[in-house]
C-alpha cells in the first residue's frame, strides 16, 4: 500500500462518524509517531520513528536491512547523541579515570547522552586564571567545539550549562536541541546536592531547538535569551526558566533560589568561580567519520578555497579591504 493510500485510509477511519466496535476506535486513536514491527523470528519488536516508517512504506523492508541506503547512514543515539533532546531522567554518566577532581566528577555526571560522555575533559577556560572578561572567554574557547560550563555562586550553589555547538563569537543564535542547564541543589543543612539526593537537576531545551545558545563576540555565555545569562565583567549570572529551558521540578523559574525563584523574576547570583571544559582530542567516531554523498569529501573544500585571499592580505594595492583571520586559518 502506498504512503498516500495509507494516510487516506488512516484519516478516513478517524473522520468517519460510524463506529462498529471499541477496537476500531482504539486503533484509530493510537498515536502515530511510532509504530512497532517485528524484527524477525525470535527477535524483539522495534519502534520506528516517523521518517523510518515512511522509508518502510515507500521502499519496503529491504531498505531497512541496508545499514547505509544510498550512502546515508542512520543516526543512533549512541553515535550521534546530540541529535536528541537532553536526557533528564535522573541518570548520570559514569566517571572516567581522568576525572581526578571533585569538580570534574560533578561535570562528568551531567554529560550522559552527549558527545562528551566518554571523552577525557580538559580545562579550557578558568575565569580566575584567564580573566573575568568576555574577550578572554572567547580567546580561550572560540573554535574549541562542544563545551560544558561549571560555576559556583557565593552561597556554594554549583550550576552550569552544556553547549554542544561551541562558541565562535560570530553573533549567531544557535539551534541545539541537546543543550541543557543543570544545578546541584543545596540540601537543608547546606550540603551540596542534598536537595536531590546528591544528583544534579538537568533542564532540557524546550519549545524546539531554536535560540538555544546566544554566541556573541565580547559578551559572556548565554543559554537562550533568558535561560542563563552570565556577565563575566560583573561576576553575575541571571536565570529565567520556562521560556527556552524547562522549569525546575518544583516549578521554580530560576536556577537560583531566593527572590524570583517562583515568580520568574530573573533570579541573579554573584559568582565565585567559573570554568569551562572541552574534550581532549577527537572521538573515535570523529576520527573515522566518512562524509556522505551530500557532504564535502576530505580535501575538497580546501581545494575550492586554495585561491582565496589570505588572512590579512589586501585585495587592492592601496590598502583596501583585508580578509579577517578566521579560527580555522593557520
C-alpha positions in Angstrom: 0.0 0.0 0.0 1.4 3.4 -0.9 2.0 6.2 1.7 -0.8 8.3 0.2 -3.2 5.3 0.4 -2.1 4.5 4.0 -2.6 8.1 5.0 -6.0 8.3 3.3 -7.2 5.1 5.0 -6.0 6.3 8.4 -7.5 9.7 8.1 -10.8 8.3 6.8 -11.1 5.9 9.7 -10.5 8.8 12.1 -13.0 11.1 10.4 -15.8 8.5 9.9 -18.8 9.1 12.3 -19.7 5.4 12.2 -18.0 3.1 14.7 -18.7 -0.7 14.7 -16.6 -1.5 17.8 -14.4 -0.1 20.5 -11.5 -1.9 18.9 -11.7 0.3 15.8 -11.9 3.4 17.8 -8.8 2.5 19.8 -6.9 1.6 16.7 -7.8 4.9 15.0 -6.7 7.0 18.0 -3.4 5.2 18.6 -0.5 7.7 18.5 1.1 7.6 15.0 4.5 9.0 15.9 5.8 5.4 16.4 4.8 2.0 15.1 6.1 -1.4 16.0 7.3 -4.0 13.6 8.6 -7.5 14.3 12.4 -7.7 14.0 12.2 -11.2 12.7 11.8 -14.7 14.1 12.8 -14.8 17.7 13.5 -11.0 17.6 12.1 -8.3 19.7 9.6 -5.7 18.4 11.3 -2.5 17.3 9.9 1.0 17.5 10.3 3.0 14.3 10.3 6.8 14.1 8.2 8.7 11.5 11.0 9.0 8.9 11.9 5.3 9.1 8.2 4.4 8.8 8.0 6.4 5.6 11.0 4.6 4.2 9.4 1.3 5.1 6.1 2.2 3.4 7.8 3.5 0.2 10.8 1.2 -0.3 9.8 -1.8 1.7 11.6 -3.8 4.5 14.7 -4.4 2.3 15.6 -0.7 2.6 15.7 -1.1 6.4 18.0 -4.0 6.1 20.6 -1.9 4.4 22.7 -0.1 7.1 23.6 2.7 4.6 20.8 3.1 2.0 22.1 5.3 -0.9 25.1 6.1 1.2 23.1 7.6 4.0 23.9 6.1 7.4 21.2 6.2 10.0 21.8 8.2 13.1 21.6 6.5 16.5 21.7 7.9 20.0 24.9 6.1 20.7 26.7 7.5 17.8 25.0 10.9 17.5 23.7 11.8 21.0 23.4 15.5 20.3 20.7 14.9 17.7 18.3 14.2 20.5 17.0 16.3 23.5 19.0 16.2 26.7 18.4 13.1 28.9 16.8 14.4 32.1 15.6 11.1 33.7 17.9 11.4 36.7 20.6 9.0 35.4 24.2 10.2 35.4 27.3 9.4 33.4 30.0 7.1 34.9 33.2 8.8 35.9 36.4 8.2 33.8 39.9 7.6 35.2 40.9 11.1 34.1 38.2 12.7 36.2 40.6 13.3 39.1 39.0 16.3 40.8 35.6 16.7 42.6 34.6 19.3 40.1 35.3 17.0 37.1 33.3 14.3 38.7 30.3 16.6 39.0 30.7 17.8 35.4 31.0 14.2 34.2 27.8 13.2 35.9 25.7 15.6 33.7 27.4 14.5 30.4 25.3 11.4 29.8 23.9 11.2 26.3 26.3 13.9 25.0 29.3 13.8 22.7 31.5 14.5 25.8 30.2 11.5 27.8 33.2 9.2 27.0 35.8 11.8 26.3 38.6 13.0 28.7 37.9 16.6 29.5 40.4 19.4 29.8 40.1 22.8 31.3 39.9 25.4 28.5 38.9 28.5 30.5 39.2 29.4 34.1 37.9 32.9 34.9 40.3 33.3 37.9 43.3 32.4 35.7 42.4 33.9 32.3 40.4 36.8 33.5 36.8 37.7 34.2 36.3 39.2 30.8 34.2 38.2 27.8 37.2 38.8 25.5 39.3 36.3 27.5 36.4 33.8 27.4 36.2 33.9 23.6 40.0 33.9 23.2 40.1 30.6 25.1 37.0 28.9 23.7 36.3 30.1 20.2 36.7 27.2 17.9 37.1 24.6 20.6 33.9 22.7 19.9 31.4 21.3 22.4 31.9 22.5 25.9 30.4 22.4 29.4 30.4 25.3 31.8 30.5 24.9 35.6 30.2 27.8 38.1 29.9 28.3 41.8 27.9 31.0 43.4 28.9 32.9 46.6 26.5 30.7 48.6 28.0 27.5 47.2 25.5 26.5 44.6 27.0 24.7 41.7 25.4 25.2 38.3 26.2 25.4 34.6 25.2 24.5 31.0 26.1 22.3 28.1 26.8 23.9 24.7 27.0 21.1 22.0 28.0 23.6 19.3 30.7 25.5 21.0 31.5 29.2 20.6 32.9 31.2 17.7 31.8 34.8 18.6 30.1 35.5 15.2 26.9 36.9 16.7 24.9 33.7 15.9 21.8 32.4 17.7 22.5 28.7 17.6 19.9 25.9 17.3 20.8 23.0 19.6 18.2 20.5 20.8 20.6 18.8 23.1 21.7 21.9 25.0 20.8 22.0 28.7 21.2 23.7 32.0 21.9 22.0 35.3 22.2 22.8 39.0 23.3 20.9 42.1 20.7 22.0 44.7 21.8 22.6 48.2 20.3 20.4 50.9 18.6 21.5 54.1 21.9 21.6 56.0 23.7 23.3 53.2 25.2 20.1 51.8 25.9 20.1 48.0 23.3 18.2 46.1 21.4 17.3 49.3 18.2 18.7 47.8 18.1 16.0 45.1 19.9 13.0 46.6 23.3 14.3 45.6 22.3 14.2 41.9 22.2 17.2 39.5 18.9 18.6 38.2 19.1 18.9 34.4 16.8 21.2 32.5 16.3 20.5 28.8 15.8 22.9 25.9 12.0 23.5 25.5 10.0 25.0 22.6 12.2 23.4 20.0 15.8 23.7 19.3 15.9 27.4 18.3 17.9 30.1 20.1 19.5 27.5 22.4 22.9 29.3 22.5 23.5 33.0 22.1 27.0 33.3 20.7 28.0 37.0 20.6 31.5 38.5 20.5 32.6 40.5 23.5 29.8 39.1 25.6 29.7 36.2 28.1 27.9 32.9 27.5 24.1 32.8 27.2 21.8 29.8 27.1 18.7 31.2 25.3 17.8 34.9 25.6 17.0 34.4 29.3 17.7 30.9 30.4 21.1 31.6 31.7 23.0 34.9 31.1 26.5 35.3 32.5 28.0 38.8 32.9 31.7 38.0 33.4 32.9 41.6 34.0 30.4 42.0 36.9 30.7 38.3 38.0 26.9 37.8 38.0 24.6 35.3 36.5 20.8 35.6 35.8 18.4 32.9 35.1 14.7 32.8 34.0 13.3 29.4 33.2 10.2 28.2 31.4 10.6 30.0 28.0 13.6 28.4 26.4 14.6 25.9 29.1 12.5 23.8 31.4 11.5 25.0 34.8 12.8 23.4 38.0 11.0 20.2 39.1 9.1 22.2 41.8 8.0 24.8 39.3 10.8 27.3 40.1 11.6 29.7 37.3 15.3 30.3 38.0 18.4 28.2 38.7 19.0 30.2 41.9 16.8 30.2 45.0 15.5 33.2 46.8 14.0 36.2 45.1 12.5 35.4 41.8 12.7 31.6 42.2 9.0 31.0 41.8 7.9 34.3 40.2 10.3 34.2 37.2 12.0 37.4 38.3 15.2 36.6 36.6 16.9 35.5 39.8 20.5 36.7 40.0 23.5 35.3 41.7 27.0 36.5 42.4 29.7 34.2 41.1 32.7 32.9 43.0 34.3 30.6 40.3 33.6 29.8 36.7 35.3 27.2 34.4 34.7 25.6 31.0 35.8 22.1 30.0 36.2 20.7 26.5 37.1 17.4 25.0 40.8 16.5 24.8 41.2 15.3 21.2 38.6 13.8 18.8 36.4 10.8 19.5 36.8 7.6 17.5 33.6 8.4 15.6 35.0 11.8 14.5 38.4 10.3 13.6 36.8 7.6 11.4 33.9 9.6 10.0 33.3 9.3 6.3 31.3 12.1 4.6 28.1 11.0 2.9 27.1 11.9 -0.7 25.8 15.4 0.3 29.0 16.5 2.1 32.5 17.6 1.1 35.0 14.8 0.9 38.4 15.0 2.5 40.4 17.9 1.0 37.6 19.0 -1.4 36.7 22.2 0.5 40.4 23.0 0.9 40.8 22.6 -2.8 38.0 25.1 -3.5 39.4 27.7 -1.1 43.1 27.4 -2.2 42.9 30.6 -4.2 41.0 32.6 -1.6 42.7 35.8 -0.3 44.9 35.0 2.7 44.0 36.5 6.1 45.4 40.0 6.4 46.0 40.4 2.7 44.6 43.3 0.7 42.6 43.0 -2.4 43.9 46.3 -3.6 47.4 47.8 -3.6 46.2 50.9 -1.9 45.3 49.2 1.3 41.7 48.2 0.5 39.6 45.6 2.3 41.6 42.9 4.3 40.3 39.4 4.9 39.8 38.8 8.6 41.6 35.9 10.2 39.3 33.0 10.9 39.7 30.4 13.7 40.4 27.7 11.1 43.1 29.7 9.3 46.7 28.8 10.2 
